[in-house]
Amino acid sequence: MLVLAFDTSSPSGSVAIVRDGALVAELTVGNVGTHADWLMNAVTRLLGSAGIDIKEVDLFAVDNGPGSFTGLRIGVATVKGLAWALGKKVAGVSTLESLALNLRYSGLVVCPLLDARKGEVYSALYRFNGAATSAVMEDSVMAPEALFRAASEVGSPVVFLGGGLNVYGEAVRKNVKGALVAPEALWHIRASNVALLALQNPSAASDPSELLPAYLRKSEAELKAGK
């Protein structure tokens, strides 16, 4: 199965082509500027470099949240549009689990951390057995202090990664005893991980109409409207 996968959930961006679990090509950029301007150009370049026609793609995958509301909307809308046009299925996977997979063979509890703004973070806690994932704490939006307590109660070393460390890195080191911080080169989400998660869960494949962003909290517009 040929999967074209996307990440647009944060300032970084990533596109990957994975065939039957093996990486064909991947482009990951630390700060893409505007995803709407970058994404389709990146897809065109990646497909061209791999010598693959987009009509060959069997499944489109995207991490659909949590993350930047604007970034998630762009990624989900792009995937839905491509899949509809080509009559293919889509799969949405967790942004946080995709990030955590960067450290799946570390033998540690992994804590992906993204800045949710408004004094909150998006985070989760995962254990890995090889490539198999189990959630110690499900994807959540919370105050940093609540995350620090949860990480401190795991009972084993926790390694943190993700762009949220740019804001909360010092607080993590101060408030989580024995906390480890992954090298910054591993803080970006890789679209190849998005593809692998989609392949690991075939039931996630659905009609494009069923794919929606998973924001975890209301948008600013919804809050102002009192919804």
GUFI-812860 format. One record per residue (C-alpha): x negated, y negated, z. Coordinates in steps of 0.2 Angstrom, whole numbers, padded with zeros to 4 digits. Layout:
BEGIN
R      px      py      pz
R       X       Y       Z
...
//
This chain:
BEGIN
R      px      py      pz
R    0000    0000    0000
R   -0006   -0017   -0005
R   -0003   -0031    0008
R   -0005   -0050    0006
R   -0006   -0057    0023
R   -0006   -0075    0030
R   -0009   -0085    0046
R   -0004   -0103    0047
R    0000   -0104    0065
R   -0014   -0116    0071
R   -0026   -0128    0063
R   -0036   -0114    0056
R   -0029   -0104    0041
R   -0032   -0087    0034
R   -0026   -0076    0019
R   -0031   -0058    0017
R   -0028   -0044    0005
R   -0028   -0026    0013
R   -0026   -0010    0003
R   -0021    0005    0013
R   -0029   -0002    0029
R   -0045   -0007    0020
R   -0050   -0025    0018
R   -0051   -0030    0000
R   -0054   -0049    0002
R   -0051   -0062    0016
R   -0053   -0081    0017
R   -0053   -0089    0034
R   -0055   -0108    0037
R   -0058   -0116    0054
R   -0048   -0132    0050
R   -0038   -0132    0034
R   -0030   -0149    0036
R   -0013   -0148    0029
R   -0007   -0130    0027
R    0006   -0135    0014
R   -0009   -0142    0003
R   -0021   -0127    0007
R   -0011   -0111    0007
R   -0006   -0108   -0011
R   -0023   -0114   -0017
R   -0031   -0102   -0005
R   -0020   -0087   -0011
R   -0023   -0091   -0029
R   -0042   -0091   -0026
R   -0042   -0075   -0016
R   -0031   -0065   -0028
R   -0043   -0071   -0042
R   -0059   -0066   -0033
R   -0052   -0049   -0030
R   -0045   -0047   -0048
R   -0028   -0044   -0041
R   -0011   -0050   -0049
R    0001   -0055   -0036
R    0014   -0043   -0044
R    0004   -0029   -0037
R    0007   -0034   -0019
R    0019   -0021   -0010
R    0022   -0031    0006
R    0019   -0049    0012
R    0015   -0051    0030
R    0014   -0066    0041
R    0011   -0070    0059
R    0028   -0079    0063
R    0024   -0085    0081
R    0021   -0092    0093
R    0011   -0107    0087
R    0012   -0123    0078
R    0031   -0126    0073
R    0026   -0134    0057
R    0012   -0121    0053
R    0024   -0107    0056
R    0038   -0114    0045
R    0026   -0116    0031
R    0019   -0098    0032
R    0036   -0091    0034
R    0044   -0101    0020
R    0029   -0096    0008
R    0030   -0078    0012
R    0049   -0078    0010
R    0048   -0087   -0007
R    0035   -0076   -0014
R    0044   -0060   -0008
R    0061   -0066   -0015
R    0053   -0070   -0032
R    0045   -0053   -0033
R    0058   -0042   -0025
R    0047   -0037   -0011
R    0048   -0034    0008
R    0041   -0045    0022
R    0034   -0042    0039
R    0032   -0054    0053
R    0020   -0050    0067
R    0014   -0058    0083
R    0002   -0072    0082
R   -0005   -0068    0099
R   -0007   -0050    0095
R   -0016   -0054    0079
R   -0028   -0065    0088
R   -0031   -0052    0102
R   -0036   -0039    0089
R   -0052   -0048    0086
R   -0058   -0040    0102
R   -0048   -0023    0101
R   -0064   -0013    0104
R   -0071   -0023    0119
R   -0064   -0011    0132
R   -0057   -0026    0142
R   -0040   -0034    0144
R   -0039   -0047    0131
R   -0030   -0064    0133
R   -0026   -0074    0118
R   -0024   -0092    0122
R   -0016   -0106    0111
R   -0012   -0124    0116
R    0007   -0126    0116
R    0006   -0145    0120
R    0017   -0153    0134
R    0006   -0145    0147
R    0010   -0127    0142
R    0001   -0113    0134
R    0006   -0098    0122
R   -0002   -0083    0129
R   -0001   -0064    0132
R   -0012   -0050    0140
R   -0016   -0034    0130
R   -0025   -0018    0133
R   -0032   -0008    0118
R   -0034    0011    0116
R   -0044    0010    0100
R   -0033    0001    0088
R   -0017    0005    0098
R   -0010   -0010    0108
R   -0001   -0011    0124
R    0006   -0027    0132
R    0001   -0030    0150
R    0011   -0047    0148
R    0022   -0050    0133
R    0020   -0066    0122
R    0025   -0081    0133
R    0025   -0099    0134
R    0020   -0105    0152
R    0011   -0117    0163
R   -0008   -0114    0163
R   -0007   -0110    0182
R    0006   -0096    0179
R   -0006   -0088    0166
R   -0021   -0090    0178
R   -0011   -0081    0191
R   -0006   -0067    0179
R   -0023   -0064    0173
R   -0030   -0064    0191
R   -0018   -0050    0195
R   -0023   -0038    0182
R   -0036   -0030    0193
R   -0049   -0029    0179
R   -0060   -0041    0169
R   -0051   -0052    0157
R   -0058   -0059    0141
R   -0051   -0075    0134
R   -0051   -0081    0116
R   -0042   -0094    0105
R   -0040   -0112    0102
R   -0032   -0116    0118
R   -0049   -0114    0126
R   -0054   -0131    0119
R   -0042   -0138    0131
R   -0041   -0126    0145
R   -0058   -0117    0145
R   -0065   -0125    0160
R   -0049   -0122    0170
R   -0050   -0103    0165
R   -0067   -0102    0172
R   -0063   -0111    0187
R   -0046   -0102    0191
R   -0048   -0084    0185
R   -0062   -0075    0195
R   -0074   -0065    0183
R   -0065   -0072    0167
R   -0075   -0069    0151
R   -0074   -0081    0136
R   -0077   -0074    0119
R   -0089   -0083    0107
R   -0080   -0097    0098
R   -0083   -0088    0081
R   -0069   -0076    0087
R   -0056   -0089    0091
R   -0048   -0089    0074
R   -0034   -0078    0069
R   -0038   -0067    0054
R   -0025   -0063    0041
R   -0033   -0045    0040
R   -0027   -0042    0058
R   -0009   -0048    0052
R   -0009   -0035    0038
R   -0015   -0021    0050
R   -0001   -0025    0062
R    0011   -0024    0048
R    0004   -0008    0042
R    0004    0000    0060
R    0023   -0004    0061
R    0032    0001    0045
R    0049   -0003    0053
R    0044   -0021    0054
R    0046   -0023    0035
R    0062   -0031    0031
R    0072   -0041    0018
R    0065   -0059    0017
R    0082   -0066    0023
R    0078   -0058    0040
R    0061   -0066    0043
R    0062   -0081    0055
R    0049   -0090    0065
R    0047   -0085    0084
R    0044   -0101    0092
R    0047   -0095    0110
R    0054   -0112    0115
R    0065   -0125    0107
R    0059   -0138    0095
R    0057   -0157    0099
R    0072   -0160    0088
R    0083   -0147    0097
R    0078   -0154    0114
R    0083   -0171    0109
R    0099   -0165    0102
R    0103   -0156    0118
R    0104   -0139    0110
//
